[in-house]
Amino acid sequence: MKRILLLALIGSGCDAGASPPAAAPPAAKADDLGRRLADAYTAAADWLAGQQDASGAWLMGPPGKQAPSPAYTGLIATAFANAPDALKAKYKPHVQKATAFLLSKANEDGSVGEGSSGAFLKTYATAIALMALSSVERTDKVASAIRGAQAYLKQNQLKEGMHRGGSGYGDESPGGKKGVANLSTTGFSAEGLMMSGLPRDDEFWKLVIEFVKKCQNSTEVNTDVEYIAALKKVGLSVGDDGGLYYAPIADPAAQKAGTRKVIDKEVIQSYGGMTYDGIKTYLYAGLRKDSAEVKAAMDWVRKNYSVEVHPGFSFDQSQRHHLRGLFHYYLVMARALDAFGENPLATFDGKKHDWPREIAEQLLKIVRDSKMWQNDNPAWYEGDPVLVTTYVLNTCDVLLKYVK
């Protein structure tokens, strides 16, 4: 806002004989955001580092029932390993311990998790572990684990049915079914495989595009006959706002943001987290920025850009519905816009957004105790400050490339 006001004053028409405008803030102020963000990053990383278990893992679960978590450990190790260069050495011992823990959880089938069959989040955990392993020195043990995780994720990508090309959480679980995929786990799988160097000509990428298209509100893109027929049976249709949603499931109750009426059609509600997840996954899979899929999704972003709330979720002050999944949203937003490569980002209201600075400023506004973040809406585990702070550090790894 200060920058906009300053530009307005400079362009306000002062002539040579008029009094000079007020002096601009010192140049150092322009860089102050980078310093403040780096300071917040360090305080949060120190707080997380102090909670690392003797096993090398970070724990997940309620007090008294906590257990070492490959997923939490992988996310934190990924953040630390990709920290700004000035901080990497400080957290290297923690990354090494975390890496050793993840390697100890590598199974014969290539997965990373508990035992040969694992928990129902095994695909999800393996994808995140692969992100971490791809961020550290590739020793022989690490390289072997990477190959195993790649093979596991490719093997567990669905190859038939309406969810072909997607990835589910893993083994069957309460409330989950084999053969049912979602864009969130698919996005983490794509992230891990991209970071680990899976070639663009691998069959995985062709199939993943096929799946993501079925999660998009675009009649030009989402043309799967079987899925459209399934939607029709329950009174739903594919929309045309270009955004994306959680999964190609013909059940309104399964959709995280619900449905909405558009003229004479009931469509699944698009929302920010999955739209950005779709954009980055399309780009990782090799689609061009001007492809119909990416362009439609970016059009949704240009209409719904926000750093204060999670777009797609209705504003509700009492229930804080608009904050649902907000910190995961920041993470996929930063990674998607980084991959897309447009800064400032032009939105359809005529504004241009320096999105790294805007996200950074928002994160600094809502930091707690100068060392952690926590969502006021606890849905999707975001009531846990360890997970939320981990999302923020991974987000900051992107932001600090731009905000100096």
C-alpha positions as CSV (number, residue, x, y, z in Angstrom):
1,M,0.0,0.0,0.0
2,K,2.9,2.4,0.8
3,R,4.4,1.7,-2.6
4,I,1.1,2.4,-4.4
5,L,0.7,5.7,-2.4
6,L,4.2,6.8,-3.2
7,L,3.7,6.1,-7.0
8,A,0.5,8.1,-6.9
9,L,2.2,11.1,-5.3
10,I,5.1,11.0,-7.8
11,G,2.6,10.9,-10.7
12,S,0.3,13.6,-9.3
13,G,1.6,16.4,-11.5
14,C,4.1,18.4,-9.5
15,D,6.0,20.8,-11.8
16,A,9.6,22.1,-11.5
17,G,8.5,25.2,-9.6
18,A,6.4,23.3,-7.0
19,S,7.6,22.2,-3.6
20,P,9.3,18.7,-3.8
21,P,7.2,15.8,-2.6
22,A,7.9,14.4,0.8
23,A,11.1,12.3,0.9
24,A,10.7,8.6,0.1
25,P,11.3,6.1,2.9
26,P,15.0,5.0,3.2
27,A,15.9,2.4,0.6
28,A,16.5,-0.1,3.4
29,K,12.7,-0.1,4.1
30,A,12.1,-1.7,0.7
31,D,14.1,-4.7,1.8
32,D,12.8,-4.8,5.3
33,L,10.1,-7.4,4.4
34,G,12.8,-9.9,3.5
35,R,14.6,-9.5,6.8
36,R,11.4,-9.8,8.8
37,L,10.4,-12.9,6.9
38,A,13.8,-14.5,7.3
39,D,13.7,-13.7,11.0
40,A,10.2,-15.3,11.4
41,Y,11.4,-18.3,9.4
42,T,14.4,-18.8,11.7
43,A,12.3,-18.5,14.9
44,A,9.8,-21.0,13.5
45,A,12.4,-23.4,12.3
46,D,14.2,-23.2,15.7
47,W,10.9,-24.0,17.4
48,L,10.3,-27.0,15.1
49,A,13.9,-28.2,15.4
50,G,13.5,-28.3,19.2
51,Q,10.6,-30.8,18.9
52,Q,12.5,-33.4,16.9
53,D,12.2,-36.8,18.5
54,A,15.3,-38.8,19.4
55,S,14.3,-41.2,16.6
56,G,14.9,-38.3,14.1
57,A,11.1,-38.0,13.5
58,W,8.5,-35.5,14.4
59,L,5.5,-36.8,16.3
60,M,1.8,-36.6,15.2
61,G,-1.3,-37.2,17.3
62,P,-3.0,-36.0,20.5
63,P,-1.0,-35.8,23.7
64,G,-0.4,-39.2,25.1
65,K,-1.0,-40.9,21.7
66,Q,1.7,-39.3,19.7
67,A,3.7,-41.4,17.3
68,P,6.6,-40.8,14.9
69,S,5.2,-39.6,11.6
70,P,6.9,-40.2,8.2
71,A,4.6,-37.5,6.7
72,Y,5.3,-34.8,9.2
73,T,9.0,-35.7,9.2
74,G,9.2,-35.6,5.4
75,L,7.5,-32.2,5.2
76,I,9.8,-30.6,7.8
77,A,12.9,-32.2,6.3
78,T,11.9,-30.8,2.9
79,A,11.4,-27.3,4.3
80,F,14.8,-27.4,6.2
81,A,16.7,-28.9,3.2
82,N,15.4,-26.2,0.9
83,A,15.9,-23.3,3.4
84,P,17.7,-20.1,2.2
85,D,21.4,-20.7,1.8
86,A,22.2,-18.7,4.9
87,L,20.2,-21.1,7.0
88,K,20.8,-24.5,5.5
89,A,23.9,-25.3,7.5
90,K,22.1,-24.5,10.8
91,Y,19.4,-27.2,10.2
92,K,21.5,-29.7,8.3
93,P,21.9,-32.0,11.5
94,H,18.2,-32.1,11.8
95,V,17.8,-33.0,8.2
96,Q,20.3,-35.8,8.5
97,K,18.5,-37.3,11.5
98,A,15.2,-37.0,9.6
99,T,16.6,-38.6,6.5
100,A,17.9,-41.5,8.6
101,F,14.4,-42.0,10.1
102,L,12.8,-42.0,6.7
103,L,15.3,-44.5,5.3
104,S,14.5,-46.7,8.3
105,K,10.9,-46.7,7.3
106,A,11.5,-47.7,3.6
107,N,9.7,-51.0,2.9
108,E,10.6,-53.7,0.3
109,D,7.8,-52.5,-2.0
110,G,9.4,-49.0,-2.2
111,S,6.8,-47.3,0.1
112,V,7.8,-45.3,3.2
113,G,5.6,-46.1,6.2
114,E,4.9,-48.5,8.9
115,G,5.5,-52.1,7.9
116,S,4.9,-54.0,4.7
117,S,1.2,-53.0,4.4
118,G,1.4,-49.6,6.1
119,A,-1.2,-47.3,7.3
120,F,-3.9,-46.0,5.0
121,L,-1.9,-42.9,4.3
122,K,1.0,-44.8,2.8
123,T,0.8,-43.4,-0.7
124,Y,0.5,-39.9,0.8
125,A,3.5,-40.5,3.2
126,T,5.6,-42.0,0.4
127,A,5.0,-39.0,-1.8
128,I,6.1,-36.6,0.9
129,A,9.1,-38.8,1.9
130,L,10.2,-38.7,-1.7
131,M,10.1,-34.9,-1.7
132,A,12.4,-34.9,1.3
133,L,14.8,-37.5,0.0
134,S,15.0,-35.6,-3.3
135,S,16.1,-32.5,-1.4
136,V,19.2,-34.0,0.3
137,E,22.5,-35.4,-0.8
138,R,21.9,-38.4,-3.0
139,T,24.0,-41.1,-1.3
140,D,23.6,-44.7,-2.4
141,K,21.0,-45.4,0.3
142,V,19.1,-42.3,-0.6
143,A,19.2,-43.0,-4.3
144,S,17.9,-46.5,-3.7
145,A,15.1,-45.2,-1.6
146,I,14.2,-42.7,-4.2
147,R,14.0,-45.3,-6.9
148,G,11.8,-47.5,-4.7
149,A,9.5,-44.6,-3.9
150,Q,9.2,-43.6,-7.5
151,A,8.3,-47.2,-8.5
152,Y,5.8,-47.5,-5.6
153,L,4.0,-44.2,-6.6
154,K,3.9,-45.1,-10.3
155,Q,2.6,-48.6,-9.5
156,N,-0.1,-47.2,-7.2
157,Q,-1.3,-44.7,-9.7
158,L,-4.7,-46.0,-10.8
159,K,-4.6,-47.4,-14.3
160,E,-8.3,-48.1,-14.9
161,G,-11.8,-46.8,-14.1
162,M,-13.1,-43.3,-13.6
163,H,-10.1,-42.4,-11.4
164,R,-7.5,-43.6,-13.8
165,G,-4.3,-41.5,-13.5
166,G,-4.9,-40.4,-9.9
167,S,-3.6,-41.4,-6.6
168,G,-5.5,-42.2,-3.4
169,Y,-4.2,-42.0,0.2
170,G,-3.1,-45.6,0.2
171,D,-4.5,-48.7,1.7
172,E,-8.1,-49.0,2.5
173,S,-9.2,-46.9,5.4
174,P,-12.3,-45.9,7.4
175,G,-14.1,-43.7,5.0
176,G,-11.7,-44.5,2.1
177,K,-11.8,-47.0,-0.7
178,K,-9.2,-48.5,-3.0
179,G,-9.7,-47.3,-6.5
180,V,-10.7,-43.8,-5.4
181,A,-8.2,-41.0,-6.0
182,N,-8.1,-37.3,-5.0
183,L,-6.2,-34.3,-6.4
184,S,-4.5,-33.6,-3.1
185,T,-2.6,-36.9,-2.9
186,T,-2.1,-36.8,-6.7
187,G,-0.6,-33.4,-6.3
188,F,1.9,-34.6,-3.6
189,S,2.8,-37.6,-5.7
190,A,3.4,-35.4,-8.7
191,E,5.5,-33.0,-6.6
192,G,7.7,-35.9,-5.3
193,L,8.2,-37.4,-8.7
194,M,9.0,-34.0,-10.2
195,M,11.5,-33.2,-7.5
196,S,13.1,-36.6,-7.8
197,G,13.6,-36.1,-11.6
198,L,11.1,-38.4,-13.2
199,P,11.4,-37.8,-16.9
200,R,8.6,-35.8,-18.6
201,D,8.1,-38.6,-21.1
202,D,7.2,-41.1,-18.4
203,E,3.7,-42.6,-18.7
204,F,2.9,-41.3,-15.3
205,W,2.6,-37.7,-16.5
206,K,0.2,-38.6,-19.4
207,L,-2.1,-40.4,-17.0
208,V,-1.9,-37.7,-14.3
209,I,-3.1,-35.1,-16.8
210,E,-6.0,-37.4,-17.7
211,F,-7.0,-37.5,-14.0
212,V,-6.6,-33.8,-13.2
213,K,-8.8,-32.8,-16.2
214,K,-11.7,-34.7,-14.5
215,C,-11.3,-32.4,-11.5
216,Q,-11.7,-29.2,-13.5
217,N,-14.8,-27.1,-14.1
218,S,-14.4,-26.7,-17.8
219,T,-16.6,-28.3,-20.4
220,E,-13.8,-27.8,-22.9
221,V,-11.3,-29.8,-20.8
222,N,-13.5,-32.1,-18.7
223,T,-15.1,-34.4,-21.3
224,D,-14.8,-37.9,-19.8
225,V,-18.0,-39.6,-20.9
226,E,-18.3,-42.0,-17.9
227,Y,-17.8,-39.2,-15.3
228,I,-20.2,-36.8,-17.0
229,A,-22.8,-39.6,-17.1
230,A,-22.2,-40.3,-13.4
231,L,-22.7,-36.6,-12.5
232,K,-25.9,-36.4,-14.5
233,K,-27.4,-39.3,-12.5
234,V,-27.2,-37.3,-9.3
235,G,-28.2,-34.0,-10.9
236,L,-24.7,-32.5,-11.3
237,S,-22.9,-31.0,-14.3
238,V,-19.4,-29.8,-15.1
239,G,-19.1,-26.1,-14.6
240,D,-17.2,-23.5,-16.6
241,D,-15.3,-21.3,-14.2
242,G,-12.0,-23.1,-14.9
243,G,-11.3,-23.9,-11.3
244,L,-10.6,-27.3,-9.8
245,Y,-12.0,-29.4,-6.9
246,Y,-11.0,-32.4,-4.8
247,A,-12.0,-35.5,-6.7
248,P,-14.1,-36.7,-9.7
249,I,-16.7,-38.2,-7.4
250,A,-20.4,-37.9,-8.3
251,D,-21.4,-37.2,-4.7
252,P,-22.0,-33.7,-3.4
253,A,-21.1,-34.9,0.2
254,A,-17.6,-35.9,-1.0
255,Q,-16.7,-32.5,-2.3
256,K,-14.8,-30.3,0.2
257,A,-16.4,-27.0,-0.8
258,G,-19.8,-28.4,-1.7
259,T,-21.8,-27.5,-4.8
260,R,-23.5,-24.4,-6.2
261,K,-26.1,-23.4,-8.6
262,V,-25.0,-21.7,-11.9
263,I,-28.0,-20.6,-13.9
264,D,-29.7,-24.0,-14.5
265,K,-26.9,-26.3,-13.5
266,E,-25.7,-27.6,-10.1
267,V,-21.9,-27.8,-10.3
268,I,-19.1,-28.8,-7.9
269,Q,-17.6,-25.8,-6.2
270,S,-14.1,-24.9,-7.3
271,Y,-11.7,-23.8,-4.6
272,G,-8.3,-22.3,-4.3
273,G,-6.2,-25.2,-2.9
274,M,-7.2,-27.6,-5.6
275,T,-7.0,-25.0,-8.4
276,Y,-3.4,-24.2,-7.6
277,D,-2.7,-27.9,-7.1
278,G,-4.0,-28.5,-10.5
279,I,-2.0,-25.7,-12.1
280,K,1.3,-26.9,-10.7
281,T,0.6,-30.5,-11.5
282,Y,-0.3,-29.7,-15.1
283,L,2.9,-27.7,-15.4
284,Y,5.0,-30.4,-13.9
285,A,3.5,-32.9,-16.3
286,G,4.7,-30.7,-19.2
287,L,1.6,-28.8,-20.3
288,R,2.3,-25.3,-21.6
289,K,1.1,-22.1,-19.9
290,D,-1.2,-21.4,-22.8
291,S,-2.8,-24.9,-22.8
292,A,-6.6,-24.9,-22.4
293,E,-6.2,-26.6,-19.1
294,V,-3.7,-24.2,-17.5
295,K,-5.3,-21.1,-19.1
296,A,-8.8,-22.0,-17.7
297,A,-7.4,-22.6,-14.2
298,M,-5.4,-19.3,-14.3
299,D,-8.5,-17.5,-15.4
300,W,-10.2,-18.7,-12.2
301,V,-7.1,-17.5,-10.2
302,R,-7.3,-14.1,-11.9
303,K,-11.0,-13.8,-10.8
304,N,-10.5,-15.2,-7.3
305,Y,-7.1,-14.1,-6.1
306,S,-6.8,-13.7,-2.3
307,V,-4.2,-13.9,0.4
308,E,-6.7,-13.2,3.3
309,V,-9.1,-16.1,2.8
310,H,-9.4,-19.4,1.1
311,P,-11.4,-18.6,-2.1
312,G,-14.2,-21.1,-2.9
313,F,-15.2,-21.4,0.8
314,S,-18.0,-19.1,1.9
315,F,-17.2,-16.4,4.4
316,D,-18.5,-17.3,7.8
317,Q,-17.2,-15.4,10.8
318,S,-18.6,-17.7,13.4
319,Q,-17.5,-21.0,11.8
320,R,-14.5,-19.6,10.1
321,H,-15.4,-21.6,7.0
322,H,-13.4,-19.2,4.8
323,L,-10.2,-20.2,6.7
324,R,-10.6,-23.9,6.0
325,G,-7.3,-25.4,4.8
326,L,-5.8,-21.9,4.5
327,F,-2.2,-22.8,5.1
328,H,-2.1,-25.7,2.7
329,Y,-3.6,-23.2,0.3
330,Y,-0.7,-20.8,0.8
331,L,1.8,-23.7,0.1
332,V,0.2,-24.8,-3.2
333,M,-0.5,-21.2,-4.2
334,A,3.2,-20.3,-3.9
335,R,4.4,-23.4,-5.7
336,A,1.9,-23.0,-8.5
337,L,2.6,-19.3,-9.1
338,D,6.4,-20.0,-8.9
339,A,6.0,-22.7,-11.6
340,F,3.8,-20.5,-13.7
341,G,6.3,-17.7,-13.6
342,E,4.2,-14.5,-13.6
343,N,5.1,-11.8,-11.1
344,P,3.4,-9.4,-10.7
345,L,0.3,-11.4,-11.4
346,A,-2.4,-9.5,-13.3
347,T,-6.0,-10.1,-12.1
348,F,-9.2,-9.4,-13.9
349,D,-10.0,-6.4,-11.7
350,G,-7.1,-4.5,-13.3
351,K,-4.7,-5.0,-10.4
352,K,-1.2,-6.4,-10.5
353,H,-0.1,-8.4,-7.5
354,D,3.4,-8.9,-6.2
355,W,2.2,-12.2,-4.8
356,P,5.4,-13.3,-3.0
357,R,5.4,-10.0,-1.0
358,E,1.6,-10.1,-0.4
359,I,1.7,-13.7,0.9
360,A,4.7,-12.8,3.1
361,E,3.0,-9.8,4.6
362,Q,-0.1,-11.8,5.4
363,L,1.9,-14.6,7.0
364,L,3.8,-12.0,9.2
365,K,0.4,-10.5,10.3
366,I,-0.9,-13.8,11.6
367,V,2.2,-15.4,13.2
368,R,1.7,-16.4,16.8
369,D,4.2,-15.9,19.6
370,S,6.7,-14.8,16.9
371,K,7.5,-18.5,16.2
372,M,4.6,-20.5,14.9
373,W,1.3,-20.5,12.9
374,Q,-2.0,-22.1,13.7
375,N,-5.3,-22.0,11.9
376,D,-8.4,-20.8,13.8
377,N,-10.3,-23.4,11.7
378,P,-8.9,-26.8,12.8
379,A,-10.2,-28.8,9.8
380,W,-7.7,-31.0,7.9
381,Y,-5.4,-31.0,10.9
382,E,-4.7,-27.3,10.7
383,G,-5.4,-26.9,14.4
384,D,-1.9,-28.5,14.9
385,P,0.7,-25.7,14.9
386,V,3.5,-28.2,14.0
387,L,1.8,-29.1,10.7
388,V,0.7,-25.5,9.9
389,T,4.2,-24.1,10.7
390,T,5.7,-26.7,8.5
391,Y,3.4,-25.6,5.6
392,V,4.5,-22.0,6.2
393,L,8.2,-22.9,6.1
394,N,7.8,-24.8,2.9
395,T,5.9,-21.7,1.5
396,C,8.6,-19.4,2.7
397,D,11.2,-21.5,0.8
398,V,9.5,-20.2,-2.3
399,L,8.8,-16.7,-1.1
400,L,12.4,-16.0,0.0
401,K,13.6,-16.5,-3.6
402,Y,11.7,-13.4,-4.5
403,V,11.6,-11.3,-1.3
404,K,15.1,-10.2,-0.4
